[in-house]
Amino acid sequence: MTAFDTNGMFSGFSVDDINDAHVFYGQTLGLKVTQNPMGFLDIHLPQGGTILVYEKENHTPASFTILNFPVADVEAAVDELNSRGVVTKIYSDPDFGTDEKGIAHGEPGRGPDIAWFTDPAGNVLSVLAAN
């Protein structure tokens, strides 16, 4: 038996307003979100496990994508997110920019179709083509 036990491990990220996060992740995105006894949020993953969301004073948005949602049809997912008030990010990078909907169309060796958007705290999320 080892003292370092990986059972029950989880990931987490910070936000600047726990109530805004609860509405965004629970209502806007439709995820199962509960408030735990410490006042933090637990996002329950469909395949098991949770992600901890905690409020942090002087929060700085993550400089990387914190959550990825694999979908069968990126364009349809972007349309649905847009209808829920989620705005996809438009990037003008000459090597991997996005179209007018915010979708970067993948190419062999460069990754799948993907679109990025932010939560109310500025953390970046994505929808991307599932394999």
C-alpha positions in Angstrom: 0.0 0.0 0.0 1.2 3.5 -0.8 0.5 6.8 0.9 0.1 8.5 -2.5 -3.4 7.5 -3.6 -4.8 8.7 -6.9 -8.3 7.5 -6.3 -10.6 10.5 -6.0 -8.3 12.9 -7.7 -9.9 16.0 -9.4 -9.0 19.1 -11.2 -10.0 22.7 -10.4 -9.9 26.3 -11.6 -10.7 29.7 -10.2 -13.3 32.3 -11.1 -13.9 35.8 -9.9 -17.6 35.3 -9.0 -18.9 31.9 -7.9 -22.6 32.8 -8.5 -21.9 33.9 -12.1 -20.0 30.6 -12.6 -22.9 28.6 -11.2 -25.3 30.2 -13.6 -23.0 29.8 -16.6 -21.9 26.2 -16.1 -25.3 25.0 -14.7 -27.8 26.9 -16.7 -26.1 28.3 -19.8 -24.0 25.1 -20.6 -26.4 22.7 -18.9 -23.9 20.9 -16.8 -24.7 19.3 -13.5 -23.3 21.7 -10.9 -23.7 21.5 -7.1 -22.4 23.7 -4.3 -20.2 21.8 -1.8 -20.1 22.5 1.9 -17.1 24.9 1.5 -19.2 27.1 -0.8 -17.2 26.0 -3.9 -18.8 24.4 -7.0 -18.5 20.9 -8.2 -19.0 20.3 -11.9 -20.0 16.6 -12.2 -18.6 14.9 -15.3 -20.9 12.5 -17.1 -18.3 9.8 -17.1 -17.6 10.2 -13.3 -15.4 12.6 -11.4 -15.7 16.3 -10.7 -14.1 19.6 -11.4 -13.8 22.0 -8.5 -14.6 25.7 -9.2 -13.6 28.1 -6.5 -13.8 31.9 -6.1 -10.5 33.6 -5.9 -9.8 37.2 -5.0 -7.7 38.9 -7.7 -8.6 36.0 -10.1 -6.6 36.0 -13.3 -8.1 34.0 -16.2 -6.2 30.9 -17.2 -3.9 31.4 -20.1 -4.9 28.0 -21.6 -8.0 26.1 -22.4 -9.4 24.8 -19.1 -12.3 22.6 -20.5 -12.8 21.0 -23.9 -16.1 19.6 -25.1 -15.8 17.0 -27.9 -18.8 17.3 -30.2 -20.0 15.5 -33.3 -20.6 18.8 -35.2 -18.6 21.9 -34.2 -20.7 24.3 -36.4 -24.0 23.0 -34.9 -22.5 23.3 -31.4 -21.4 26.8 -32.0 -24.8 27.8 -33.3 -26.4 26.3 -30.2 -24.0 28.0 -27.9 -24.5 31.3 -29.7 -28.3 30.9 -29.3 -27.7 30.6 -25.5 -25.8 33.9 -25.5 -22.3 32.4 -25.6 -19.9 34.3 -27.9 -17.2 32.4 -29.6 -13.8 34.0 -30.0 -12.6 35.2 -33.3 -8.8 34.9 -33.8 -7.0 36.4 -36.8 -3.8 34.3 -36.4 -2.5 33.8 -40.0 -1.6 30.2 -39.3 -4.7 29.1 -37.3 -7.3 31.8 -37.4 -11.1 31.3 -37.2 -13.9 32.0 -39.6 -16.8 34.5 -38.9 -18.4 32.0 -36.5 -15.2 31.6 -34.5 -14.4 28.1 -35.8 -10.8 27.2 -36.7 -11.0 24.5 -39.3 -8.5 21.7 -38.7 -6.3 20.2 -41.3 -4.4 16.9 -41.3 -1.5 17.2 -38.8 -2.9 20.5 -37.3 -5.8 19.2 -35.2 -9.6 19.1 -35.4 -12.1 21.8 -36.0 -12.4 23.8 -32.8 -14.0 27.0 -31.5 -13.1 28.8 -28.3 -15.3 30.8 -25.9 -14.9 32.1 -22.4 -16.8 31.8 -19.1 -17.8 34.9 -17.2 -14.4 35.0 -15.4 -12.5 35.0 -18.7 -11.3 31.3 -18.6 -11.2 29.8 -22.1 -13.2 26.7 -23.0 -13.6 25.0 -26.4 -15.9 22.8 -28.5 -13.9 20.6 -30.8 -14.6 17.8 -33.3 -14.8 14.4 -31.6 -12.7 11.6 -33.1 
